[in-house]
Amino acid sequence: MKRFFILLSIILLITPCLNAQKNEIVQARSYLKSGKDIDKAEALMRGLLTKPSNKTNRKIYQTLFETVRVQYEQYNENLYLKQKSDTAALFNKCLDMFTVLESLDSIDAAPDKKGNIKIKYRERNAQYLNAYRLNLFYGGAYFMRHQQYQLAFDFYKKYIDCKDQPLFSSYNYLKSDKRMSECAYWATFCGYKLKNPEYILLYQDLAVKDSLHNDFVMQYISEAHLMQKDTVKYVNTLNTGFKLHPQFPFFFPRLIDYYMSKNSLDSALTIVNNALAVNKSSVVYLYAKSSILLSMGKYKESILISDSLIAKDDSLADSYFNAGTAYISMAVALDNAQGTSTHKSEILNDYKKARKYMERYRELAPDEKDKWAPALYRIYFNLNLGKQFDEIDKIVKSL
């Protein structure tokens, strides 16, 4: 008897809830039938889904999908008839259709109490959504043009993730869809604009297959590793990017900067020699090599390259600085060796040559006082040029 009253109490509690649920579904279908206030119908269904007891209710999801589908078609019709339409809302409803039917599919594919799986809606729903899937791609492009990169990423993500959804298992998008790598690139780009390394790396395996944008993909991936402070992956990606795209402006200078900062001069020289093998006349590559040789103490080789650059363009300020620094370094090395009077003559000769380059550098880069002032100070002091020394001494003291 006691069990009977407990059961009766439970039924009495559930019945009003079921009636309310049924009434809201009926009300939503009434809105759908009238073609008006469809947004209210959607709100009713979404309200029902906030209750845990309704999370697996197929009728609610089916009704919700109908409310979203009708709104999408209304926006689409207005756009087709060139009437006032909300393009952003159109694309958002398209995204909602996929989200709702994917949720319904997961419920549809769940085993019943006996462990049996009877999928009822998958084929029909997949066929319907497949016809609209390209609009997810266009939605991403739309929001990206409006610099709404988070929304754009969401659309590209949904487009790509269809490949893993059981709902679309019969379509094998990974093999059949030729847009996948391009879409992955745009998703990666949005991640880059959002400065979100997780987004950048999410589809990297797909994105690198986009041959048209592979150089930028490699750049974004390397920057994502840098954001994550993973230096090993950052440098490895720079090296891979440089091998694939040696003339792309991103990889070379960062590799050189990294190896120079670590005093890995041999690695830096290897990079620059590989770059010159592709473009032997590049001013950037030649200047980098002169700087590396200078750091390696190969002063004469550095001067030869600097002179060749100056011969091509006598306004290249940094080439004068490298050559002048090389001559100063040669003079200091001889001076430290404490050689004979012959060496003293060579020392003076090196300072005289350095003077020509460094004074020209000063003319071309007057604001770079931190670089030319200490150099000229040493030159004028060793050449015993009193007037010039006094002038440069004041500048050095003012730094």
C-alpha positions in Angstrom: 0.0 0.0 0.0 2.8 2.4 0.9 4.5 1.6 -2.5 1.3 2.4 -4.2 1.0 5.9 -2.6 4.7 6.6 -3.5 4.1 5.7 -7.1 0.9 7.7 -7.2 2.8 10.7 -5.8 5.5 10.4 -8.5 2.8 10.2 -11.2 1.1 13.2 -9.8 4.3 15.2 -9.9 5.3 14.1 -13.4 1.9 14.6 -15.0 1.8 18.4 -14.8 5.4 18.5 -16.2 4.4 16.3 -19.1 1.3 18.4 -19.8 3.3 21.6 -19.7 5.9 20.1 -22.1 3.1 18.9 -24.4 1.4 22.3 -24.3 4.6 24.1 -25.3 5.3 21.7 -28.2 1.7 22.3 -29.4 2.1 26.0 -29.0 5.4 25.9 -31.0 3.8 23.9 -33.8 1.0 26.4 -33.8 3.5 29.2 -34.5 5.1 27.1 -37.2 1.8 26.5 -38.9 1.0 30.2 -38.9 4.4 31.1 -40.2 4.6 33.9 -37.6 6.5 34.4 -34.3 8.8 31.5 -35.2 11.4 33.0 -32.9 9.0 32.5 -30.0 8.5 28.9 -31.0 12.3 28.4 -30.9 12.5 30.1 -27.5 9.9 27.6 -26.2 11.9 24.6 -27.3 15.2 25.9 -26.1 13.6 26.6 -22.8 12.4 23.0 -22.6 15.9 21.8 -23.3 17.3 23.6 -20.3 15.6 20.9 -18.1 17.8 17.8 -17.7 14.7 15.5 -18.1 14.2 16.8 -21.7 17.8 16.4 -22.9 17.0 13.2 -24.8 13.5 14.1 -26.0 13.4 13.6 -29.8 10.2 15.5 -30.3 11.7 18.6 -28.7 14.7 18.5 -31.0 12.6 17.8 -34.0 10.4 20.8 -33.3 13.4 23.0 -32.5 15.0 22.1 -35.8 11.8 23.0 -37.6 11.7 26.4 -36.0 15.3 27.0 -37.0 14.8 25.7 -40.5 11.8 27.9 -41.1 13.6 31.0 -40.0 16.6 30.1 -42.2 14.3 29.8 -45.2 12.5 33.0 -44.4 15.9 34.9 -44.3 17.0 33.1 -47.4 13.8 34.0 -49.3 14.1 37.7 -48.4 17.7 37.7 -49.6 16.7 36.0 -52.8 13.9 38.5 -53.4 16.3 41.3 -52.6 14.2 42.4 -49.7 15.5 43.5 -46.4 17.3 40.6 -44.8 19.7 39.9 -42.0 22.7 38.1 -43.6 24.4 37.4 -40.3 21.2 35.9 -38.9 20.8 33.8 -42.1 24.2 32.2 -41.6 23.7 31.8 -37.8 20.5 29.8 -38.4 22.4 27.6 -40.9 24.9 26.9 -38.1 22.0 26.2 -35.7 20.5 23.6 -38.1 23.7 21.6 -38.0 24.1 21.9 -34.2 20.5 20.8 -33.5 20.5 17.8 -35.9 23.9 16.7 -34.7 22.5 16.6 -31.2 19.4 14.8 -32.3 21.6 12.2 -34.1 23.6 11.5 -31.0 20.2 10.7 -29.2 19.0 8.8 -32.2 22.1 6.6 -32.2 22.0 5.9 -28.5 21.1 2.3 -27.5 17.7 1.6 -26.0 17.1 -0.2 -22.7 17.9 -3.5 -24.3 21.1 -2.3 -25.9 19.7 -2.1 -29.4 20.4 0.8 -31.7 17.8 1.8 -34.2 18.9 4.9 -36.1 15.8 6.5 -37.6 16.6 10.0 -38.7 20.3 9.9 -39.8 20.1 9.3 -43.5 17.3 11.9 -44.1 18.9 14.6 -41.9 22.4 14.1 -43.3 21.0 14.4 -46.8 19.2 17.6 -45.9 22.2 19.2 -44.2 24.7 18.2 -46.8 22.9 20.5 -49.3 23.5 23.4 -47.0 27.0 22.6 -45.7 28.8 24.9 -48.1 26.9 27.8 -46.5 29.0 27.1 -43.4 32.1 27.9 -45.5 30.5 31.0 -46.9 29.3 32.0 -43.4 32.9 31.8 -42.2 34.0 34.0 -45.1 31.2 36.5 -44.4 32.2 37.0 -40.7 35.9 37.0 -41.6 35.3 39.9 -44.0 33.6 41.7 -41.1 36.6 41.0 -38.9 34.5 38.9 -36.6 37.1 36.2 -36.3 35.6 34.2 -33.5 32.4 33.8 -35.4 34.2 33.0 -38.6 36.3 30.4 -36.8 33.1 28.8 -35.4 31.7 28.4 -38.9 34.9 26.9 -40.4 35.2 24.6 -37.4 31.7 23.3 -37.9 32.4 22.8 -41.6 35.5 20.8 -40.9 34.2 18.9 -38.0 31.4 17.3 -40.1 34.1 14.9 -41.2 34.1 13.4 -37.7 30.3 13.5 -37.1 28.6 10.1 -37.3 25.7 11.9 -38.8 27.8 12.4 -42.0 29.7 9.2 -41.9 28.4 8.1 -45.4 29.9 11.2 -47.1 33.6 10.7 -46.2 34.3 14.4 -46.4 38.0 14.0 -45.7 38.4 12.3 -49.0 35.5 13.7 -51.1 35.6 17.4 -50.1 38.3 19.4 -51.9 37.7 22.5 -49.8 38.9 20.9 -46.5 42.5 22.1 -46.6 41.4 25.6 -47.7 38.8 25.8 -44.9 41.5 24.6 -42.4 43.7 27.4 -43.6 41.1 30.1 -43.0 40.3 28.6 -39.6 44.1 28.8 -38.8 44.1 32.4 -40.1 41.2 33.3 -37.7 43.1 31.7 -34.9 46.1 33.8 -35.8 44.1 37.0 -35.8 42.6 36.0 -32.4 46.1 35.3 -31.1 44.9 31.9 -30.0 47.5 29.2 -30.4 45.1 26.4 -29.7 42.9 27.5 -32.6 46.0 27.9 -34.9 47.2 24.4 -34.2 43.8 22.7 -34.2 43.7 21.9 -37.9 47.4 22.2 -38.8 47.6 18.8 -40.4 44.9 19.8 -42.8 46.0 23.4 -43.3 49.5 22.5 -44.4 47.9 20.6 -47.3 46.7 23.9 -48.8 49.5 24.5 -51.2 48.3 28.0 -52.1 48.7 29.2 -48.5 51.3 26.8 -47.1 53.8 29.6 -46.5 51.4 31.5 -44.3 50.2 28.3 -42.6 53.8 27.5 -41.6 54.2 31.1 -40.3 51.1 30.9 -38.2 52.1 27.5 -36.8 55.5 28.7 -35.8 54.0 31.8 -34.1 51.6 29.6 -32.2 54.6 27.6 -30.8 56.2 30.8 -29.9 53.1 31.9 -28.1 53.2 28.6 -26.2 56.9 29.2 -25.4 57.8 25.9 -27.1 61.1 27.0 -28.5 62.0 23.6 -30.0 58.8 23.4 -32.1 59.1 27.1 -33.0 62.6 26.6 -34.4 61.8 23.3 -36.1 58.8 24.9 -37.8 60.9 27.9 -38.9 63.4 25.5 -40.4 60.7 23.5 -42.2 59.1 26.7 -43.5 62.4 28.0 -44.7 63.2 24.7 -46.6 59.8 24.8 -48.3 59.7 28.6 -48.9 63.3 29.9 -48.7 62.3 33.3 -50.2 59.3 33.9 -48.0 60.2 36.9 -45.8 59.1 35.4 -42.5 61.4 32.4 -41.8 64.9 33.6 -42.8 65.4 36.6 -40.5 63.9 34.8 -37.5 66.1 31.8 -37.9 69.2 34.1 -38.2 68.1 36.1 -35.1 67.6 32.9 -33.1 70.9 31.3 -34.0 72.8 34.6 -33.6 71.2 35.0 -30.1 72.4 31.5 -29.2 75.8 32.2 -30.7 75.2 29.2 -33.0 77.1 30.9 -35.8 77.7 27.8 -37.9 74.0 27.1 -38.0 73.3 30.7 -39.0 75.9 30.5 -41.7 74.3 27.3 -43.0 71.0 29.0 -43.3 72.3 32.0 -45.1 74.3 29.8 -47.5 71.2 27.8 -48.3 69.4 31.1 -48.9 72.1 32.4 -51.2 71.9 29.1 -53.2 68.4 30.1 -54.1 69.1 33.8 -54.6 72.8 34.7 -54.8 72.3 38.4 -55.4 69.9 39.0 -52.5 71.0 42.1 -50.5 69.3 40.7 -47.4 71.1 37.4 -47.6 74.5 39.0 -48.4 74.2 41.5 -45.6 73.3 38.7 -43.2 76.3 36.7 -44.3 78.6 39.7 -43.8 77.2 40.1 -40.3 77.7 36.4 -39.4 81.2 36.4 -40.8 81.9 39.5 -38.7 80.7 37.7 -35.6 82.8 34.7 -36.5 85.9 36.8 -36.7 86.3 36.3 -40.4 86.8 40.0 -41.0 88.3 40.0 -44.5 85.5 37.8 -45.9 83.0 40.1 -44.2 84.6 43.2 -45.7 84.6 41.6 -49.2 80.8 41.1 -49.0 80.2 44.5 -47.6 82.3 46.1 -50.4 80.3 44.1 -53.0 77.1 45.4 -51.6 78.3 49.0 -51.5 79.4 48.7 -55.1 75.8 47.8 -56.0 74.3 50.5 -53.9 76.4 53.1 -52.1 73.4 54.1 -49.8 73.4 50.8 -47.9 74.3 52.2 -44.5 74.6 48.9 -42.6 77.2 47.6 -45.1 79.4 50.6 -44.2 79.0 49.8 -40.5 79.9 46.1 -41.0 83.0 47.0 -43.0 84.1 49.7 -40.5 83.5 47.4 -37.6 85.5 44.6 -39.3 88.5 46.9 -39.8 88.4 48.1 -36.2 88.2 44.5 -35.0 91.3 43.7 -37.1 93.2 46.6 -35.6 92.2 45.6 -32.1 93.2 42.0 -32.7 96.7 43.1 -34.0 97.1 45.5 -31.1 96.3 42.8 -28.6 98.9 40.6 -30.2 101.5 43.2 -29.2 103.4 42.9 -32.4 106.3 44.7 -34.1 106.4 48.1 -35.6 105.1 46.5 -38.8 102.0 45.5 -36.9 101.6 49.1 -35.6 101.7 50.3 -39.2 99.0 47.8 -40.1 97.0 48.8 -37.1 97.0 52.5 -38.1 96.2 51.5 -41.7 93.1 49.5 -40.5 91.9 52.4 -38.4 92.3 54.7 -41.4 90.2 52.3 -43.5 87.6 52.0 -40.7 87.3 55.8 -40.5 86.2 56.0 -44.2 83.4 53.5 -43.7 82.3 54.7 -40.3 82.1 58.3 -41.2 80.0 57.4 -44.2 77.8 55.3 -42.0 77.3 58.4 -39.8 76.2 60.4 -42.8 73.7 57.8 -43.8 72.4 57.0 -40.3 72.8 60.1 -38.2 70.3 58.9 -35.6 72.3 55.7 -34.9 74.6 57.5 -32.4 74.9 54.4 -30.2 76.6 52.5 -33.0 78.8 55.1 -34.8 79.8 57.3 -31.9 81.8 54.7 -29.9 83.4 53.4 -33.1 84.5 56.8 -34.2 85.7 57.5 -30.7 88.1 54.6 -30.9 89.2 55.5 -34.5 89.9 59.2 -33.7 91.7 58.3 -30.5 94.1 55.8 -32.2 94.7 58.1 -35.2 95.4 61.0 -32.8 92.8 63.3 -34.5 92.4 65.9 -31.7 89.7 68.0 -33.3 87.5 65.1 -34.4 88.1 63.3 -31.1 87.0 66.3 -29.0 83.8 66.5 -31.0 83.0 62.8 -30.8 83.9 62.7 -27.1 81.1 65.2 -26.3 78.6 63.0 -28.2 79.7 59.8 -26.5 79.4 61.5 -23.1 75.9 62.7 -24.0 74.7 59.1 -24.8 
